[in-house]
Amino acid sequence: MTDYQTIETQKEEDGLLVITLSRPDAMNAFNARMMHEMVDAFDKADADDTVRAIIVTGAGERAFCAGADLSEGDKTFDYAKRQDDAAKRSAVNDDGSIDWNSEAVRDSGGRLTLRIFNSIKPVIGAINGAAVGVGVTMLLPMDVRIASENARFGFVFARRGIVPEACSSWFLPRIVGISKALQWCYSGEVFKADEALSGGLVSEVVPQADLLERARDIARAMTKMSAPVSISITRQMLWRMLGADHPMAAHRVDSRAIYGRGRQSDAKEGVNSFLEKRPPEFSDSPSADMPGFYPWWEEPDFNE
C-alpha cells in the first residue's frame, strides 16, 4: 500500500477501490500534494486489472473537500508566490511578462480532473459533506455522484475573485445545462444536497450512514456482470463523444469497437453465457487486451 499523506486507499472485495481524501483537520482541503497523490492513485488503479471501479469520498462527516487550502492567505491563487509549487514561477519571463503557454500556468485542479477523465475504470463520487470550489469541480468527471443528506455544494470562485477551474467550464454545462451552471457560478452560493439533486449535479441523496454502502452497490451493479475491457472502452467512448461535432465520429468509433471486440474472447463468452443461461466469465483484461484502434483520439486524422 502506498504511503500517502493526504489520501487513503483501500482495496475491497468485488474489485472496488475506495480513495478517501484525508485531511480531516483541514476539512480535506485540496493542495498540490493531494493532487499528485490522487493522480498516482488513479494511475495505479488503471494498471491493476483487479480494480473494477473506484469510489472517491472524504474523511469524516463535515467535508468531502472544502476547496483549495487557503493557508497561504492572499497568495493562494498567485502561483508565482506559493510555497508548495515554486516551479510555477517559470511561467514568468525575465522581462516580467507571462508565458501563457507555459506548463507552469496549468491549474492543479485541472490536472486532476483530466486524469479522472482519462480513467479506464468507472468512478463514483460519494459526497459525505461540504464540496466547495475544487471540492465540487473534481466531482464533475466522475460517472456517478451521490450525496449524503448533509452534503453542501458551492461553485464559489467569483466570490473569491477568480473563475471556475478544473475544466469545469467544459464539464458543468454538459451535466446540468448552461443556465443552471451559470446561475451557480455567478452567485457562488453554497447550496444543499436537495438542490444538487434537482439540478442534476447528483443522482441521489441518501442518509450519511448509508452513503458508502450505496456507492458500493452502484459500483457492483455496474461491473459484476460486465466485461472489464468493454467498460473501459465504453467509458471513453461516451465521455469523448460529448465533444464530437457530428454523429459520424461516434459511428467510426462504434464500428471499430464492435469489430475489434467481436474478434476477442469476451464477445464469444458473452453470447455463450447468455445462451447457456449462466453468469459470464470474461477473461480479457484492460492491461493486455484493448483492441488495436485504442486510443483512437490520438490519431491526428481521426476526425478528418
C-alpha positions in Angstrom: 0.0 0.0 0.0 1.4 3.4 -1.0 2.3 5.6 1.9 0.2 8.7 1.1 -0.1 11.7 3.3 -3.3 13.4 2.1 -5.4 10.5 0.9 -6.1 6.9 1.9 -6.7 4.0 -0.5 -8.4 0.7 0.4 -9.0 -2.2 -2.0 -12.2 -4.1 -1.1 -13.9 -7.2 -2.3 -15.6 -7.3 -5.7 -12.8 -5.2 -7.2 -13.7 -1.9 -5.5 -11.0 0.7 -4.7 -12.0 3.4 -2.2 -10.0 6.6 -2.3 -10.6 8.8 0.8 -9.5 12.4 0.9 -7.9 12.5 4.3 -7.0 15.9 5.8 -9.9 16.0 8.3 -8.4 18.8 10.4 -8.4 21.0 7.3 -11.8 19.7 6.1 -9.9 17.7 3.5 -8.8 20.9 1.7 -7.0 20.4 -1.6 -3.3 21.2 -2.1 -0.6 20.3 -4.5 0.3 17.1 -2.6 -3.2 15.8 -2.7 -3.4 16.4 -6.5 -0.2 14.4 -7.0 -1.3 11.6 -4.7 -4.7 11.3 -6.3 -3.2 11.2 -9.8 -0.9 8.5 -8.6 -3.8 6.5 -7.1 -5.7 6.7 -10.4 -2.5 5.6 -12.3 -2.2 2.6 -10.1 -5.9 1.7 -10.3 -5.8 1.8 -14.1 -2.8 -0.5 -14.1 -4.4 -3.0 -11.7 -6.8 -5.4 -13.5 -8.3 -6.5 -10.2 -9.7 -3.0 -9.7 -13.1 -2.9 -11.3 -14.4 0.5 -10.0 -13.2 3.5 -8.0 -15.2 5.3 -5.2 -13.9 8.7 -4.0 -15.1 10.1 -0.7 -13.9 12.3 2.2 -12.8 11.5 5.7 -15.2 12.5 8.5 -18.7 13.9 8.3 -18.0 17.6 7.9 -16.5 17.7 4.4 -15.8 15.9 1.2 -13.4 18.6 0.2 -13.8 22.2 1.4 -11.9 23.5 -1.7 -8.4 24.8 -2.1 -6.2 25.1 1.0 -6.3 28.8 1.8 -3.5 28.7 4.4 -1.2 30.7 2.1 -3.6 33.6 2.5 -3.8 36.1 -0.3 -1.0 34.2 -2.1 -3.3 31.1 -2.5 -4.0 31.7 -6.2 -0.9 33.7 -7.0 1.1 30.6 -8.2 4.3 32.5 -8.6 4.4 33.2 -4.9 3.2 30.0 -3.4 5.4 27.9 -1.2 4.1 24.5 -2.3 4.9 24.8 -6.0 7.8 27.1 -6.7 8.3 25.6 -10.2 5.3 27.6 -11.3 7.4 30.7 -11.2 8.9 29.6 -14.6 5.8 31.0 -16.3 7.2 34.5 -15.7 9.7 35.6 -18.3 12.8 37.7 -17.4 11.0 40.8 -18.6 8.1 40.2 -16.2 5.7 39.1 -18.9 3.8 35.8 -18.6 4.3 32.9 -21.0 0.6 31.8 -21.2 1.6 28.6 -23.0 3.9 27.5 -20.2 3.2 24.2 -18.4 3.6 26.2 -15.2 0.3 28.1 -15.9 -1.8 25.0 -15.7 -4.0 24.7 -12.6 -3.7 21.7 -10.4 -7.4 21.0 -10.2 -7.5 20.6 -14.0 -4.6 18.2 -13.9 -6.6 16.0 -11.6 -9.9 16.3 -13.5 -8.2 15.4 -16.7 -6.7 12.4 -15.1 -10.1 11.3 -13.8 -11.5 11.9 -17.3 -8.8 9.6 -18.7 -9.6 6.8 -16.2 -10.5 3.4 -17.8 -12.3 2.4 -14.6 -15.8 3.7 -13.6 -15.6 6.4 -10.9 -18.2 7.1 -8.3 -18.2 10.2 -6.1 -19.7 9.6 -2.6 -20.0 13.2 -1.2 -20.2 13.0 2.6 -20.1 16.7 3.4 -19.1 20.1 2.1 -17.9 20.0 -1.6 -16.8 23.6 -2.5 -14.5 25.0 -5.1 -12.2 22.4 -6.4 -14.0 20.0 -4.0 -17.0 20.1 -6.3 -15.3 20.6 -9.7 -13.2 17.4 -9.1 -16.5 15.5 -9.0 -17.6 16.5 -12.5 -15.6 13.9 -14.5 -16.9 11.1 -12.2 -19.5 8.9 -13.8 -21.9 8.8 -10.9 -22.2 11.3 -8.0 -24.3 10.5 -4.9 -24.6 12.7 -1.8 -25.4 12.3 1.9 -28.1 14.5 3.4 -25.6 16.8 5.0 -23.6 17.4 1.8 -23.2 21.0 0.6 -22.0 22.3 -2.7 -20.6 25.6 -4.0 -19.0 27.0 -7.1 -17.7 29.9 -5.1 -15.0 31.1 -7.5 -16.5 34.5 -8.3 -16.7 35.2 -4.5 -13.0 34.6 -4.2 -12.2 36.8 -7.2 -11.3 34.0 -9.5 -13.1 31.9 -12.1 -14.3 28.2 -12.4 -11.3 25.9 -12.8 -10.5 22.2 -13.1 -12.1 22.1 -16.6 -15.5 22.8 -15.1 -16.4 25.2 -17.9 -16.5 22.1 -20.1 -18.0 19.6 -17.7 -20.6 21.5 -15.7 -22.8 22.8 -18.6 -22.8 19.3 -20.1 -24.0 17.8 -16.8 -26.6 20.4 -15.5 -27.2 22.6 -18.6 -25.8 26.1 -19.3 -28.4 28.1 -17.4 -28.0 26.2 -14.1 -24.2 26.2 -14.5 -24.1 29.9 -14.9 -26.6 30.6 -12.1 -24.5 28.5 -9.6 -21.2 30.1 -10.8 -22.4 33.7 -11.0 -23.9 33.6 -7.4 -21.2 31.5 -5.8 -23.9 30.4 -3.3 -23.4 27.3 -1.2 -26.5 25.0 -1.7 -27.9 21.9 -0.1 -28.0 18.4 -1.4 -31.6 18.6 -2.5 -30.8 21.5 -4.8 -27.9 19.5 -6.2 -30.3 16.6 -6.9 -33.0 18.7 -8.6 -30.3 20.4 -10.7 -28.8 17.1 -11.9 -25.4 17.5 -10.2 -26.0 14.3 -8.1 -28.2 11.3 -8.9 -29.4 10.6 -5.4 -29.3 11.7 -1.8 -29.0 9.2 1.0 -28.6 9.2 4.7 -25.0 9.7 5.8 -24.8 6.2 7.3 -25.8 4.6 4.0 -23.6 6.6 1.7 -20.6 4.3 1.2 -22.6 1.2 1.1 -24.9 2.7 -1.6 -21.8 3.7 -3.6 -20.6 0.1 -3.3 -24.0 -1.2 -4.5 -23.8 1.1 -7.6 -20.3 0.0 -8.4 -21.1 -3.7 -8.1 -24.2 -3.3 -10.3 -22.2 -1.6 -13.0 -19.3 -4.1 -13.0 -20.4 -7.5 -11.7 -21.8 -8.9 -15.0 -19.9 -6.7 -17.4 -16.7 -7.3 -19.3 -13.9 -5.1 -18.0 -12.5 -4.2 -21.4 -15.9 -3.3 -22.6 -16.4 -1.0 -19.6 -13.0 0.7 -20.2 -13.8 1.4 -23.9 -17.4 2.4 -23.2 -16.3 5.0 -20.6 -14.0 6.7 -23.1 -16.5 6.4 -25.9 -19.3 8.1 -24.1 -17.2 10.9 -22.4 -15.3 11.8 -25.5 -18.3 11.8 -27.8 -19.7 14.7 -25.7 -17.3 16.9 -27.7 -17.9 15.4 -31.1 -19.4 17.7 -33.7 -21.2 15.0 -35.8 -22.6 11.5 -35.1 -20.2 10.2 -37.8 -17.4 10.4 -35.2 -19.4 8.1 -32.9 -20.2 5.8 -35.9 -16.5 5.5 -36.6 -15.6 4.6 -33.0 -18.6 2.3 -32.6 -17.7 0.4 -35.7 -14.1 -0.1 -34.7 -15.1 -1.1 -31.2 -17.7 -3.7 -32.3 -15.4 -5.1 -35.0 -12.4 -5.2 -32.5 -14.3 -6.7 -29.6 -16.1 -9.2 -31.8 -12.8 -10.9 -32.5 -11.9 -11.2 -28.9 -12.8 -14.0 -26.4 -15.2 -11.8 -24.3 -17.7 -11.5 -27.1 -17.8 -15.2 -27.6 -18.2 -15.7 -23.8 -20.9 -13.1 -23.6 -23.0 -14.8 -26.3 -22.4 -18.3 -25.0 -23.2 -17.5 -21.3 -26.4 -15.9 -22.4 -27.4 -19.0 -24.5 -26.4 -21.3 -21.7 -28.2 -19.2 -19.0 -25.2 -18.8 -16.8 -23.1 -15.9 -15.4 -20.3 -14.8 -17.9 -16.7 -15.4 -17.1 -14.8 -12.7 -19.0 -11.1 -13.2 -19.5 -9.9 -10.2 -21.5 -8.1 -7.6 -19.4 -7.7 -3.8 -19.9 -3.9 -4.0 -19.3 -3.4 -6.5 -22.1 -6.4 -6.8 -24.4 -7.5 -3.3 -25.5 -8.2 -3.5 -29.3 -5.6 -2.1 -31.7 -7.6 1.0 -32.5 -7.4 2.2 -28.9 -6.7 5.1 -28.1 -8.4 6.3 -31.3 -8.3 10.0 -30.3 -4.6 10.1 -30.6 -4.8 9.6 -34.3 -4.1 13.0 -35.9 -6.5 12.5 -38.8 -9.3 10.6 -36.9 -11.9 13.5 -37.3 -10.9 14.4 -40.8 
